[in-house]
Amino acid sequence: MYPYFRMFKELWKFRDAPALPILGTHVSHHRCWPQDIDPWRELNNGRTLTLYDLGRLPLGQRAGLHKILKRNGWGMTVAGASTRYRRRVRLFERVEMRSRCIGWDAKFIYMEQSMWKDGDCTSHMLLRSAITSKSGIVAPAEVLSQLAQSPQSPELPDWVTDWIDADAGRPWPPEKG
């Protein structure tokens, strides 16, 4: 089940936090609870992705994105992700999460998120997100202009453009084999 209580807690907790620019970093802290673990008593890989929502949602709130989405009747969707897992997060351990937007192109907004425990990165995710309307994808430049921020993206790091290029070469739809 989706962690709605934790989601609302995070949104409430940061409701009066200082505003962030679109490229600002949101820092939050989370604990690995029994509902988050797999049979090896560590944070489940799928649950990690869900917990990353708990960092992105307050980031969007603090950047003013939620107001823009609501005003225009827009939505936001995940359009791709790549995650690296490097350190275990065990039951009841606490992690620091860092969430930030790193840039955009003509269609998508790119974010990176990481979890840290005792100074070590436990996981890192690159996420591609789209703002959607009834007529399709909303150009990030339109979203940025409504946020009164520059529509010019910073140059995306090579590792991000390499991922974009690799993903563009991936067959869609996939083979049914």
N, C-alpha and C positions, 0 to 999 in steps of 0.2 A: 504494500500500500504506500502511496505517496506520502511523504512526511509533511502534511499540511500544517500541523501544529508548529513544527520547527520552522516552516516557511513563514508563517504569520509572526512567529516570535522574532525572526531575523528582521523582517520588514518593520515591525514595531520597534525593535531595539535601535534601529538606525533611522527612524523616522525624522529625528531632529539632528542627525549628524550633518556636518558641513557638506555643502554641495561639492561635487567633484566635476572637473572638466571631463570631456568624453575620453580622454586618455589617462585619467587618474586611476590610481590603484585603490581598491576597496580591500581592507584587511578584516577578516573575521576569524572566529575560533569555534571549533566544533569538537564534539566528543563521539567516539565510536561506541554506540549503545548496542544492547543485545539484538535489536531488530536490524542492525547493520551488518552483522557478521555472517560468515559462511561456515561450513562444517569444521574449518581449521581455526575457528575463533579469532578471525581477523576480518578487517573491513572487506566486504564483498566487492569485486570489481565493478559490478553493475551499480551497486549502491554508491560507489565513489562518484559515478557520473551524476546520480541524483543529488548527492551532497554538493556537487559543484553548482547545481541550481541555486543552492542556498547562499552562494557567493555572488552569482550573476544577478539575481533579482534585486538585492539591495544596491548593487552597483548601478543598475538601470534606474532605480528609484533616486539615488543620490545624483546621478547625471541629468535628471529631469526627463529621461526617456519615457517613463510611465505616463507622465502627463501628456506628452505628445501622442503616445499610442492611444490613450483614452480619448483625447480631443478629436482625433482623426478616425477613430474606429479601426485602427490598425492592430495587428498582432505581431508576435515575434516567434520565429521557429528556428530550431537547430537544423542546419542544412548539411552538416558534416562535422566530424570530429576525429581526432587522433590522440590517443592517450598512451602515455608511458607510465608503467608501474615499476618502482625501483626499491621501495622499502615497505615493509609490512606495518600496518596500523592494527594493533591488537585491541581486544575488548577493553573498553574504558579509557583508552589513551586519547589524549587531546591533541589536535592538530591546528596549526595556523593555516588559513587559506588566503591566498592572494589572487585577486581577480582584476583583470584590466583589459581594456580594448587596446589593440596594437595597430589598428588601421582598417582600411576598407578599400574596396574596388568599386566597379560600376554596379554590382549587384549585392555584394555581401559585406558584412562586418566581421572582422576577425578578432577573437579574444584569446587570451591565454590565461590559464588558471593553474595554480600549483598548491600542493599541500606540503606542509613542513612540520617535522617533529624533531625536537632536540637539535635544530640546526641543519638537519638533512632533509632533502626533498624526497617525499614519499611517492608522489605522482605529479605528472605535468600533463596538461591537456591544451591542445590547440582546437578551437571551436570556430566554425563558420556559421554565422547566423544571418537570417533574412528578416527584414521587416515586410509584412504582408498586408495587402488591402484586398478588397473584394475583386479588384481587377488584376491582382498579381503582386509581384515583388515591387516594393517601393525603393527607389534608388537611394543609397546612403547619403548622397549629396543633398537630397530633399529633406531627409531626416536631420542632417547636420544644420541645414539652414534654419529649420524650425527650432533647433536648439540654440540658435544664435552663435554657432561655432563655425569655424572655417570648414568648408566642404573639401578642402585639400587634405588628403590622407598623408600621414608621414610615410616614407618609403618602407614597405614591408621588408622584414629581414629575409635573407636568402633562404633560410630553412622553411619559412612560410611560403614563399613563392615556389620553392621546390615541391612542397606538398600540394599546392594548388595545381601545378603542372602535372604532377603524378596522378592526382585525382581526376584531372580532365581526361587523361588517357585511359581511365578505367572504363570498361564496357558498361553501358546502361541501356536497357535493363540487363541484369546479369543472366548468364546462361542458367537454364533450369536443371542442368545436370546434377 
